């Protein structure tokens, strides 16, 4: 372990996917890193697929590859998707992204949250990162030299910077005095695995309905993972249906694109909100991942945005090292925070705008939106630019 006296380089609070990746990435840059986490994630099980999945982007697969964690994830279970098709239930042409047209082997991968967390923690336990688990932050003090955290198990950590990666209800963000107002969409995302009559064709399907988008994400063994956005009352109603009735409604909502759908797992729902921290830096506390930004899942960008916070932080430290400069200088931290806050805010509001445009049955927008999708599809440069943005390339 790289110890440099009592003052550590970095303390990361939160060991989820983004926090664990951040601790590993900064440790690889020869920084002395402490990771504080309340509970180690449960072991991944191939027999019990995690309902929470991500559309993992190529730039973040490259980040994991550099950390040595992508091969064990890929070898366990990932589903590449080579096409994405988006269409509106009200009519009009579909918007299609195709790996061949974009000169890619795949557009991305569908990956379980539990698998990513499991492999990251396996890597952490073999790394120089100082793991404090189980432990929670109770207090924060900071000055120009660094931060001091008191943990509930009785220890203290002093570091040059602290990174809040402890989720939407972040304790460290609150202790740092950073506001993070919440906008509730009044919707829930209903998730489950389903068996489909027709092959999923390694395609991510998304149909816009007046109640919200329905995503059918290709999964291993021919299954499909669904994220069905519905108003709160409608989500409660479909969750209360028996399996047969739920499957019939889901098949109808999908427009029969994959034939008859049959639910094959437990179902769950999570509230959909937009939450943006007022800043991603307060003194020597940085905020990343869900602690900084929670966005609508329609574009599958939540964890991807969080991991891009990590990549940008990694790049900032690397650039400072190359110049033999102070990587934790306040001006450097503030510049990182401004850039990330701007990019994350643009993404969050863009997703909200798309959801608002398509999740209604008002006549003017109904007449417009199908044509917008079709127009974008007829402009290959626009389609390629949209995909590169989503892929982080």
N, C-alpha and C positions, 0 to 999 in steps of 0.2 A: 504494500500500500504506500502511495506517495504522500507522506506526511511532511508538512513544512511548518512545524510548530503548531500552536493552538489555532491559528487562523487558517481555515481551509479555503480552497478556491471557490467552490460552489456547493450549495445545499439545494437539492431538488426536493420539493414537497409534493408527493403524489407519484405512485408507481404504477399508474395505468399504462396504456400503450404509449402515449406521448411522453409522460414523465420518465418511464423506463428507457425509452429510446434516447431521450435527452441526456440522461445520466450516462448511458453507454457512449454516446457520441462525444460528449465533453471529456469523458475519461480517456477516450482514444486520442485526444489532443494533449495528453500529459497533464491534465488538470486533476487536482485532488478533489474528488467528488463524494459527497454524502447524499444518500437517498433516504428520505423519511416516508414511510408508508404505514397506514393503519393495519392492513391485512394483506398477506401474500395472496395473489389470485389463485383460485382453485385450478387443479391440474386439468388440462384439456383431455377430453375423452372422444375418441373417434365414434363411439357408439351413441353418444348423446350430442348431436350437433347443436352448437350455440345459436339461439335465435337471432342474436345480434351479429350481422355481417356487414362488411364494408366492400365498396367497389374501390379496390386498392389501385392507386395510380402508378404509372411507370417511374416517376421521379422518386416516389417513396419506396418502391421496390429496390431502386438503386441505392437509396439510403440504407435500407435493411441489408442489402448485399454487402455494402462497405462495412457494416457492423458485424457481419458473419451470421446474421439471423435469418436472412431470406432463404438460403438453401434448406435449413431444417423446417421452415414453414412450408415451402414449396413441396418438399418431399413428403410432408404429412398429408395435406389436403388443401389444394386450391383449385378453383375453376377458372381458367382463362375465358374471357369473352372476346369474341372477334368482331361482333357487330353490336350496334345499339340502334334501336328503332323507337322513335317517339311519335305518337300520333294523337289526334284529338277526337274524342268520341262524337263531337258535333260535325265532323267531316273535314275535308281537305286532305292534302297530301301529307305523307309522313316525312319526318326528318331522319335520315339514316347516316350513321357513321360506320364505315367499313374499314377493317384493318388492311385489307389488300389495297384499297384506294389511298390509304394513308401510309403505305409502305411499312407496315408494322406486322409483327407476328401475332400480336394481340393488342387490344385497346387497354386492357387491365385485367385484374383478377378479382373474383369474389372470394373473400377470406373471412373466416370466423374471428370475432373479437377474442374469444378464449384461446384460440390457437396462437394468435400474435402475442398475447400477454404471456402465455406459458413459455414460448420460446425466448422471449425477451428476458424473462426471469431466470431461465436456465443460463443464459449468457451473463446476466448480472452476477449470479452466484460464482461464476468463474472469473470475474473481472476484479480490478482493484477497487471498485466502488464500495464504499463503506455503507452497508445496509443497516438501517435502523428500523426494524419491523418486528413486532407491532409497535408503532409509536405515532403520536399525534402532536401537532404544534399547539402549544398553549399560549405563548406570548412571543411578540416580536419587538426588538429594539434595533434601531439602526442609526448610524452616523456616517460621516464622510469616509471612514475606513472600511465599513462593512456592516454586516447584520449579526444579530445574536438571537437565536431561537431557543426557547425553553420547551422541552418535550415532556409529555405526560408521564413518561417512565422515569423521569428524574434527571435526565442528562441535559446538557446544553450544547449547542453547535454554534460556533462563530465562523463566518465565511465572508469572502469578499462580496459575493452576491447570493441572493436567494431566488429561486425560480418556483413560482406557484403553478403547479400542474395538477392540482387536487380537485379538479372538476368544477361543474357549474356553481356549486355551493361552496366555493373555495374559502377555507378558513384563512389561509395566508393572504389572499387578495383582500379580504375584509380587514384583517389586522393592519395591512398596509394603507388602508383608507381609500381604496379604489372602488368607486361606484360601478355597478354593473346592472343597469335597469333591464327589466324583463318585459318583453312584449309577448303575450300569450295569443297564439293563433286561433284558439278555440277549436283545435283539431287534435286528433291523436293518430299515431302511426300504428296500425295493427300489423303484427308480424307473425309469420308461421312458415312452415315448409309444406309444400303441396306436391302431389304427384300429378303429372299432366298427361293427357291422351297422346299428344304429339311431342316429338323431341324439341328441346329448347334451342337447338341449333347454335349453342354457344353464343346466344344473343341476349342482351339485356333489353327487355321490352318495357316501355312506359306509356301508359294510356292516360291522357288527361280527361277527367270527368268533372262535372259541375261541383261535385263534393270534394274533389281533390285528386291528385295523381295516384295511379296504381302502378307499382313497379313489380315486374316479374324477373327476378335475377337468376341466371342459370347457376345451378349448384351441382356438386358431384353426384354420381349415380343416377343422373337423369332427373333429379328433383329440382324444384324451383323454390327460391326464397321470395316471399312476398313482403312488400311494404305498402300497405293500403292506407292512404291518408283519408280520414273521414272526420266530419264534425263530431264533437264530443259525444252527443247523444246517439248518433248513428254508430259510432264505434262501440259504445256500451251495448247497443242493441245486437250488433252482429257477433260480439263476443259471447252473448247469452244464447245464441242459436246452437242447436246441436250440430254435429259434424256434417250431416247430410244437407241441412238447410244452409249452413255457412258455405259449403262447397257450391251449392246452386247459385247463391248470390254472387260469390266470387267469380264463377264461370261467366255469369251475365256481365259483371263489371269489366271483365277482361275482353268482352266482345267475342269470346270463343277463339281467340287467336291461337291458343295452344290446346284447343279442344276442351273436353271436360276436365275440370280441375277437382282434385279431392284432397282435402286437408289431411296431412299425415303426421302431425306433431301437435304438441300443445300450442295454444295461441296466447299472445300477450299484446299489450298496447302501451305506448309511452307518449306523454304529452309533447306537443310540438310548440316550441318557443323560439324567439330570437332574443339572444342575450349578448350584448357587446359591452366589454369593460370600457370605461371612459378613457383609459390609457393602458398600455401594456408595460409601463415602467413607472414606478414611484420610488425615487431614490435609488436604492440598490436592490429593489425587488422587481423582478420581471414576471410577466404573466403570459402563459402559453396554453394552447389547447382549449378544452371546454371552459377552463377558468377564465379565458379571455374572450371566447366567441362560441356561441351555440347557434347553429344555423338550421334552416329547413332541410330535411333529408332528401328532397326531390332530386338533387344532382349528385348525391352520394359523396359530398365533399367534406363532411365534418372532420373525420380523422385525418384526411389528406391535408386540410388547412393547418391542423395542429402540428403535423409532422413537418410541414413547410416552415412553421415557426422554428422548429429544431434545426432544420437545414440552414436557415438564415442565420441562426445563432452560431452554428458550427462554422459557417463561412466568415462571420464577423471575427471570431477568435482566430481562425486560420490566417486571415488577412493581417490582423494585428501582429501575430507571431512572425509573419513574413517580413514585416516592417520593423520588427523588434520594438513594437509600440505597446502601450498599456492596454490590454484587451478589455479591461473593466473600467476604462475611463468613462466618466459620466456622459460626456458628449457622444461617445461611441454607443453606449447603451441607449441613450435617447434617440439616436438616429435609427438604430435597429427597431425600437419600439414604434416610431412614427411610420416607418415603412410597413411594418407588419400590421399595425392598426389600420392603416389606409387600405391595404389589400384585403384584409379580412372584412372590413366594413363594406367595401364595394361588393364583395362576394355575398355577404349576408343580405344586403338590400336587393341585390339582383335576384337572388333566389326568392325573396319575398315578393318581388314584383312579378316574377314568372308565375308563382303560386296564385297571386291575386288575379292575374290576367286569365288564367285557365280554370280556376276553381270557382266559376260562376256560370250562370246561364243567361246573362244579360245579352240581348240581341246584338248590340253593336260589337261587343268583344267576341261574341260567338262567330259573327261574320268575318272578323278580322283575323283571329288567331290561327285558324287552319291555313289560311293563305300565307301567313308569316312563316310557318314551318315549311310549307312547300317552296316558298321563295328562297329560304336559306338552303334548302336541299339542292336547288338548281344552281347554286353558286359554290363550286368546290372550294374556292379560296376561303369563303366564309365558314364552310363546314370544317375545313382543316384548322382555321384559326380558333374556332370554338373548341375543337378537340384538344389542340395544343394547350389552350388555357386550362381546361379541366385536367389534363395530364401533367401539368407543371413543367412543360418542356418549352 
